[in-house]
Amino acid sequence: MDICKPIIELFTSNFQILSSNEDFDFFEQKFRLESIDIPDRRKLFDCINQFPARDILTLYVNIDEADDNVTYAEPSDFPTFKSSLLVKMGGIEVGTLITVKVMIRKQVINSYVSICSLPDFTNYLNTFETYDLLSFFSEKINAHGRIIFSSKEIDRTYQSGTLAFTNLSHQEINFTIDDQARLNRLKVIKSSTHATIFSDKMIIPEDFDFVPDLSFDMRMIIQRMHFTLIIFSIFDITHFSNNKLTFRLNGYKGIDGIVDICSIQISSFIKEYGDIYNWIYQSGNLNDKLGLARNIISLHLNPSNDLSFSGNMFSSILSAYKVYEKQNIKQYIEIRNKLSDQLIDYNKRANTIVEGFASTFQKSALSVLTLFSSIIAVKVLSTSTTSSVNFATYSTTFSVIIVIISLVYMLISRSEALEQKLRYERSYLNFKDRYTDLLNSEDITRILNDDREFNADIKFITKKIRSYVVLWTIILIMIFCFIILYYLSEKMDEINVVMTNYPTFAE
């Protein structure tokens, strides 16, 4: 598709393309004209306005290989462009070399970038060796996050984890993986393999796994990168130099090989290896799945060690995994029952924390009741008036001291109960972490009922501590008020006794 043709036809009807090139940042087409006319201003504006507003188009007209060009870049340039072109046209003779170059400087705005000529851009990518291609896309993804290539030559929208191809200038693209999930996947791949390419490149297979599959010439380039990253994510040791992929697979058989990634039938391999990659990394125990997959792959690879295989590897892996699950189901049930038993123990520990705090409350209440019972008994049995007078002061002081001690005791008991609650929470989290080597997080969450019982225990402990503290505080306040009233009552009695016994004036 020649997107510059309408512009050139404004200058002449007789022309030919001398060159056409495009990369990520620029598009350039150069034309040779047999003759040249001044283009209509309005028509030129209309043609240029057909290009996306984010791109900057510049025209360069050269007549008779002159050292300087007549340049048009902005609408305001047209008067100067026209007058300069008229001057240059004054000396044109038959056979004079006339060239027009259209240059478009492309910009990435809101993740969109133009592809002016899909064949030219594909040819540009074909100049890269595979390692350089991966470096190129890694750099662009890191710089822009998401990249949406827009071209009128693309028939529909294709999208992957971070890339998209579309024929629309603006469209909401639903990428297949978010940023955090992508970083997590890269981290997991790095920890599971010795792949040199992941040491400095932030790319994963999902970046090139398009839905639907590409239907234009760039498909082979994308598949090559996708397949390379899949192999890097499955095999134990991989190294890439130019187009040479060196690999080591440690399975039932140890396999070493070197393959030219451009010489193999990737389209015949990619679905099988892609299914295996997705099965390994999407869910379940990664180490178990990866180890099992490597074992089965090593049995299916052909002796030529060119990554070709016989039979259905993925089907064999699924069958082997079912056998593996049956062999380990007994251990799984034992672990699950052990988790359930420990969960019951944690429930008992929660009750113990509450019971311990309640016990301190009961002891304190019993002590206070015993105190006041003793005071009442002493008061009843007391027969000395003098002792009765001093008794109110002594008993009140002693009672206040006991109330203060009980208050301090309550605060200390509450602090200890909260500390036990915190230790209970930490112990539960450590208990969950200890089983991550045996079960995946989904299994642990399911067995522990998504922590519902634990959360209920925490709520129960918090509620009970709060209830006993409130009750304890109310009782202490009531006792304190009683002590004050008792003291004032006794003092009033003392005053009445003194007034009764004091001699009157008449006597």
C-alpha positions in Angstrom: 0.0 0.0 0.0 1.5 3.3 -1.1 0.2 5.9 1.3 2.3 8.7 -0.2 0.9 8.2 -3.7 -2.0 10.8 -3.4 0.6 13.4 -2.4 2.9 12.7 -5.3 0.0 12.8 -7.8 -0.5 16.4 -6.8 2.9 17.2 -8.4 2.8 14.9 -11.4 1.0 11.9 -13.0 4.3 10.3 -14.2 6.5 9.0 -11.4 8.3 6.0 -10.0 9.4 4.9 -6.5 13.1 5.0 -6.0 13.2 3.7 -2.4 11.0 3.0 0.6 12.2 2.5 4.1 10.6 2.4 7.6 11.8 1.8 11.1 10.3 2.4 14.5 10.9 6.2 14.4 10.8 7.2 10.7 9.2 6.4 7.4 10.7 7.6 4.2 9.8 7.2 0.5 11.7 8.7 -2.4 10.2 9.3 -5.8 11.5 10.2 -9.3 9.3 12.5 -11.3 9.3 13.0 -15.1 7.8 16.5 -14.6 6.6 18.7 -11.8 3.7 21.1 -11.2 2.8 23.3 -8.2 0.3 21.3 -6.1 -3.0 22.8 -5.1 -2.7 24.2 -1.6 -6.1 22.9 -0.3 -5.6 19.4 -1.8 -2.1 19.2 -0.3 -3.5 20.1 3.1 -6.2 17.5 2.7 -3.8 14.7 1.8 -1.4 15.5 4.7 -4.4 15.6 7.1 -5.1 11.9 6.3 -2.0 11.0 8.4 -2.3 10.7 12.2 -1.9 14.0 14.0 0.8 12.5 16.2 3.2 12.1 13.1 5.1 14.9 11.5 5.4 14.8 7.7 8.0 16.8 5.7 8.4 17.1 1.9 11.8 17.5 0.2 11.8 18.5 -3.5 15.2 18.4 -5.3 15.7 19.5 -8.9 18.8 18.6 -10.9 20.6 17.2 -7.8 20.9 20.7 -6.2 22.7 21.1 -2.9 19.6 22.4 -1.3 16.0 21.1 -1.2 12.7 22.9 -1.4 11.1 22.0 1.9 7.5 21.9 3.1 6.7 21.0 6.8 4.0 23.3 8.1 0.9 24.9 6.4 2.5 28.3 7.0 5.5 27.1 4.8 3.4 26.8 1.7 3.9 30.4 0.3 7.7 30.1 0.7 7.6 26.5 -0.6 5.6 27.6 -3.7 7.8 30.6 -4.5 11.0 28.5 -4.1 9.7 25.7 -6.2 8.7 28.2 -9.0 12.3 29.5 -9.0 13.7 25.9 -9.3 11.3 25.0 -12.0 12.4 27.9 -14.2 15.5 26.0 -15.3 14.0 22.6 -15.9 14.9 20.9 -19.2 13.9 17.5 -20.6 15.6 14.8 -18.7 16.3 16.9 -15.6 16.4 14.7 -12.5 13.5 15.6 -10.2 13.1 13.8 -6.9 10.5 14.2 -4.1 11.2 12.6 -0.7 8.4 12.1 1.8 9.6 11.7 5.4 7.4 11.0 8.4 8.7 11.3 11.9 6.6 8.9 14.0 5.8 9.5 17.6 4.4 7.2 20.4 1.5 8.9 22.0 -0.9 7.1 24.3 0.9 3.9 23.4 0.0 4.3 19.7 2.6 4.3 16.9 2.0 4.3 13.2 3.1 1.7 10.6 3.0 3.5 7.3 4.1 0.6 5.2 3.7 -2.9 6.7 6.0 -4.6 4.1 8.8 -2.0 4.8 8.5 -2.3 8.6 8.5 -6.1 8.3 11.7 -5.9 6.1 13.2 -3.6 8.7 12.6 -6.2 11.5 14.0 -9.0 9.2 17.3 -7.2 9.2 17.7 -8.1 12.9 19.1 -11.4 14.1 16.8 -13.0 16.7 18.8 -11.8 19.7 18.7 -8.2 18.4 15.0 -8.5 17.8 14.4 -9.5 21.4 16.6 -6.6 22.5 14.7 -4.2 20.3 11.3 -5.2 21.6 12.5 -5.4 25.2 13.8 -1.8 24.9 10.6 -0.5 23.4 8.3 -2.3 25.9 10.4 -1.0 28.8 10.3 2.6 27.4 6.5 2.7 26.6 4.9 -0.1 28.7 2.3 -0.9 26.0 2.8 -0.5 22.2 -0.1 -0.4 19.8 0.9 -0.5 16.1 -1.6 1.2 13.9 -1.8 0.6 10.2 -4.5 0.7 7.5 -2.9 -2.4 6.0 -3.9 -4.6 9.0 -7.3 -6.3 8.7 -8.3 -6.5 12.4 -7.0 -6.1 15.9 -4.5 -8.5 17.3 -3.2 -8.3 20.9 -0.8 -10.0 23.3 0.4 -9.2 26.8 2.0 -5.9 25.9 1.7 -5.5 22.1 -1.1 -4.9 19.7 -1.7 -4.5 15.9 -4.8 -2.7 14.7 -6.3 -0.8 11.8 -7.9 1.7 14.0 -6.4 5.0 15.2 -8.0 4.8 18.6 -9.4 1.7 20.3 -9.6 0.3 23.8 -7.2 -2.6 23.8 -7.7 -5.3 26.5 -4.1 -6.7 26.9 -3.9 -10.2 28.2 -1.6 -9.6 31.2 -1.2 -6.7 33.6 2.1 -5.1 34.7 2.3 -6.8 38.1 1.4 -10.2 36.7 4.0 -9.7 34.0 6.7 -8.8 36.5 5.8 -11.8 38.7 6.0 -14.2 35.7 9.4 -12.8 34.7 10.6 -13.3 38.3 9.3 -16.9 38.4 11.0 -17.7 35.1 14.3 -16.3 36.3 14.2 -18.3 39.5 13.3 -21.6 37.6 15.8 -21.5 34.7 19.4 -20.5 33.9 18.5 -18.4 30.8 21.0 -15.7 30.0 18.5 -13.7 28.0 16.4 -12.9 31.1 19.3 -11.4 32.9 19.0 -8.0 31.1 15.8 -8.2 29.1 12.3 -7.5 30.5 10.3 -9.7 28.1 8.3 -12.9 28.5 6.6 -15.3 26.1 3.2 -13.6 26.7 4.5 -10.5 25.0 4.4 -12.3 21.7 1.5 -14.6 22.2 -1.1 -12.9 20.0 -4.9 -13.4 20.0 -5.8 -14.3 17.3 -2.6 -15.4 15.5 -1.2 -12.8 13.2 -2.3 -13.3 9.6 0.2 -11.0 7.9 3.9 -11.4 7.0 5.2 -10.3 10.4 3.8 -13.6 11.8 7.1 -15.5 11.3 9.1 -12.9 13.1 6.8 -12.8 16.1 6.6 -16.6 16.2 10.4 -16.9 16.2 10.6 -14.6 19.3 7.7 -16.3 21.0 9.2 -19.8 20.5 12.6 -18.7 21.6 11.3 -17.3 24.9 9.2 -20.5 25.5 12.3 -22.6 25.1 14.2 -20.3 27.5 11.4 -20.7 30.0 11.2 -24.5 29.9 14.7 -25.8 29.5 17.3 -25.8 32.3 20.1 -23.9 30.7 19.9 -21.8 27.5 22.2 -19.3 25.8 21.6 -17.2 22.7 24.2 -15.8 20.3 22.9 -14.2 17.2 20.6 -16.9 15.8 22.3 -19.8 17.5 20.4 -21.3 20.5 22.4 -23.5 22.8 20.3 -25.5 25.3 20.6 -28.1 28.0 17.7 -30.2 29.3 18.0 -32.2 32.5 15.3 -34.8 32.4 15.2 -38.6 32.4 17.8 -38.1 29.8 20.3 -35.2 29.7 20.2 -33.5 26.3 22.5 -30.9 24.9 22.1 -29.2 21.6 22.7 -26.1 19.4 20.2 -25.1 16.8 19.8 -22.2 14.3 16.5 -20.7 15.3 15.9 -19.5 11.8 16.3 -23.0 10.2 13.7 -25.0 12.1 10.0 -25.3 11.4 8.8 -23.2 14.3 5.2 -23.2 13.1 5.2 -27.0 13.6 6.6 -26.8 17.1 5.2 -23.7 18.7 1.7 -24.9 19.6 3.0 -28.0 21.5 5.7 -26.1 23.4 3.3 -23.2 24.0 0.7 -25.5 25.6 3.4 -27.0 27.8 4.6 -23.5 28.8 1.1 -22.3 29.7 0.4 -25.5 31.7 3.6 -25.1 33.7 3.3 -21.5 34.6 -0.4 -20.7 34.9 -1.3 -22.5 38.1 -0.3 -25.4 40.5 3.1 -26.4 41.9 5.6 -24.9 39.6 8.6 -27.0 40.6 6.7 -30.3 40.3 5.2 -29.3 36.9 8.5 -28.0 35.5 10.4 -31.1 36.6 7.8 -33.5 35.2 7.6 -31.6 31.9 11.4 -31.7 31.5 11.4 -35.5 32.2 8.7 -36.1 29.5 10.2 -33.7 26.9 13.6 -35.5 27.2 11.9 -38.8 26.3 10.1 -37.3 23.2 12.9 -35.2 21.7 14.4 -36.6 18.5 18.1 -37.7 18.5 19.0 -34.9 16.1 18.6 -32.5 19.1 17.1 -29.8 17.0 14.0 -29.4 19.3 11.9 -31.6 17.1 10.0 -34.3 18.8 7.9 -37.4 18.1 4.5 -38.1 19.6 2.3 -35.8 21.6 4.5 -34.4 24.4 1.7 -32.3 26.1 -0.7 -35.3 26.2 2.0 -37.4 27.8 2.8 -34.7 30.4 -0.9 -34.5 31.4 -1.2 -38.3 31.7 2.0 -38.5 33.8 0.8 -35.7 36.0 -2.4 -37.6 36.8 -0.4 -40.6 37.8 1.8 -38.3 39.9 -1.2 -36.8 41.6 -2.6 -40.3 42.4 0.7 -41.4 44.0 0.8 -38.3 46.1 -2.9 -38.1 47.1 -2.2 -40.0 50.3 0.5 -37.6 51.4 -1.8 -34.7 50.4 -4.7 -36.1 52.5 -2.3 -36.5 55.5 -1.0 -33.0 55.1 -4.6 -31.7 54.8 -5.7 -33.6 57.9 -2.7 -32.2 59.8 -3.6 -28.7 58.8 -7.1 -29.2 59.9 -5.9 -30.6 63.3 -3.7 -27.6 63.8 -6.5 -25.3 62.9 -8.5 -26.9 65.8 -5.6 -26.4 68.1 -5.5 -22.7 67.1 -9.2 -22.4 68.0 -8.4 -23.9 71.4 -5.6 -21.4 71.8 -8.0 -18.6 71.1 -10.3 -19.9 73.8 -7.4 -20.2 76.2 -6.5 -16.6 75.7 -10.0 -15.5 76.5 -10.3 -17.9 79.5 -7.1 -16.6 80.9 -8.2 -13.0 80.8 -11.6 -13.9 82.2 -9.8 -15.8 85.1 -7.9 -12.7 86.1 -11.1 -10.8 86.2 -12.8 -13.4 88.4 -9.8 -13.4 90.8 -9.8 -9.7 91.0 -13.5 -9.5 91.6 -13.3 -12.3 94.3 -10.5 -10.4 96.0 -12.5 -7.2 96.1 -15.6 -9.0 97.4 -13.5 -10.7 100.1 -12.1 -7.4 101.1 -15.5 -5.8 101.5 -16.9 -8.8 103.3 -14.0 -8.5 105.8 -14.7 -4.8 106.3 -18.4 -5.4 106.9 -17.6 -8.2 109.4 -15.1 -6.0 111.3 -17.6 -3.2 111.3 -20.4 -5.4 112.8 -18.1 -6.9 115.4 -16.5 -3.7 116.4 -17.7 -2.4 119.8 -15.3 0.5 120.5 -16.5 3.9 119.6 -13.0 5.1 119.2 -12.1 2.3 116.9 -15.3 3.0 114.9 -14.2 6.5 114.4 -10.8 5.6 113.1 -12.2 2.6 111.2 -13.9 4.6 108.5 -10.6 6.4 107.6 -8.5 3.2 107.6 -11.0 1.1 105.8 -11.6 3.8 103.1 -7.9 4.3 102.5 -7.3 0.5 102.3 -10.3 0.1 99.9 -9.0 2.8 97.6 -5.6 1.1 97.5 -7.2 -2.2 96.6 -9.3 -0.5 93.8 -6.1 1.1 92.4 -4.3 -2.3 92.6 -7.2 -3.9 90.8 -7.1 -1.2 88.1 -3.4 -1.7 87.6 -3.9 -5.4 87.5 -6.6 -5.0 84.9 -4.3 -2.9 82.7 -1.5 -5.4 83.0 -3.8 -8.3 82.3 -5.2 -6.5 79.2 -1.7 -5.8 77.9 -0.7 -9.5 78.4 -3.9 -10.6 76.6 -3.2 -8.3 73.7 0.4 -9.6 73.5 -0.9 -13.2 73.5 -3.3 -12.2 70.7 -0.4 -10.7 68.6 1.7 -13.8 69.2 -1.3 -15.9 68.1 -1.6 -14.0 64.9 2.2 -14.3 64.2 2.1 -18.0 65.0 -0.8 -18.6 62.6 1.1 -16.8 59.7 4.2 -18.8 60.4 2.1 -21.9 60.4 0.8 -21.1 56.9 4.3 -20.3 55.6 5.7 -23.6 56.8 3.4 -25.5 54.4 4.2 -23.5 51.3 6.9 -26.0 50.4 4.4 -28.8 50.3 1.2 -27.1 49.1 0.5 -24.2 46.8 -1.1 -21.1 48.1 -4.5 -22.0 46.6 -4.6 -25.3 48.4 -3.6 -23.8 51.7 -6.3 -21.1 51.3 -8.9 -23.6 50.5 -8.0 -26.0 53.4 -8.0 -23.1 55.9 -11.3 -21.8 54.6 -9.8 -18.6 53.4 -8.8 -17.8 57.0 -12.5 -17.5 58.0 -12.0 -19.4 61.3 -8.9 -17.5 62.2 -10.5 -14.2 61.5 -13.5 -15.3 63.6 -11.1 -16.3 66.5 -9.4 -12.9 66.3 -12.8 -11.2 66.4 -13.9 -13.4 69.3 -10.7 -12.6 71.3 -11.0 -8.9 70.6 -14.6 -8.8 71.6 -14.2 -10.7 74.8 -11.2 -8.6 76.0 -13.1 -5.5 75.3 -16.2 -6.8 77.1 -14.3 -7.8 80.2 -12.4 -4.6 80.3 -15.6 -2.6 80.1 -17.3 -4.8 82.8 -14.2 -4.6 85.0 -14.0 -0.8 84.7 -17.7 -0.4 85.5 -17.3 -2.5 88.6 -14.3 -0.5 89.8 -16.1 2.7 89.2 -19.1 1.5 91.2 -16.9 0.3 94.0 -15.1 3.6 94.1 -18.4 5.5 94.3 -19.5 3.1 97.1 -16.3 3.8 99.0 -16.8 7.6 98.7 -20.4 7.3 99.9 -19.4 5.0 102.7 -16.7 7.4 103.8 -19.0 10.4 103.7 -21.7 8.5 105.6 -19.2 7.5 108.3 -18.0 11.0 108.7 -21.6 12.3 109.1 -22.2 9.7 111.8 -19.0 10.9 113.6 -20.3 14.5 113.5 -23.7 13.5 114.8 -22.1 11.6 117.7 -19.9 14.5 118.6 -22.9 16.9 118.5 -24.9 14.6 120.7 -22.3 14.2 123.4 -21.2 17.9 123.4 -22.7 19.8 126.6 -25.2 22.4 125.8 -25.1 25.9 127.1 -28.1 25.3 129.4 -26.2 22.5 131.2 
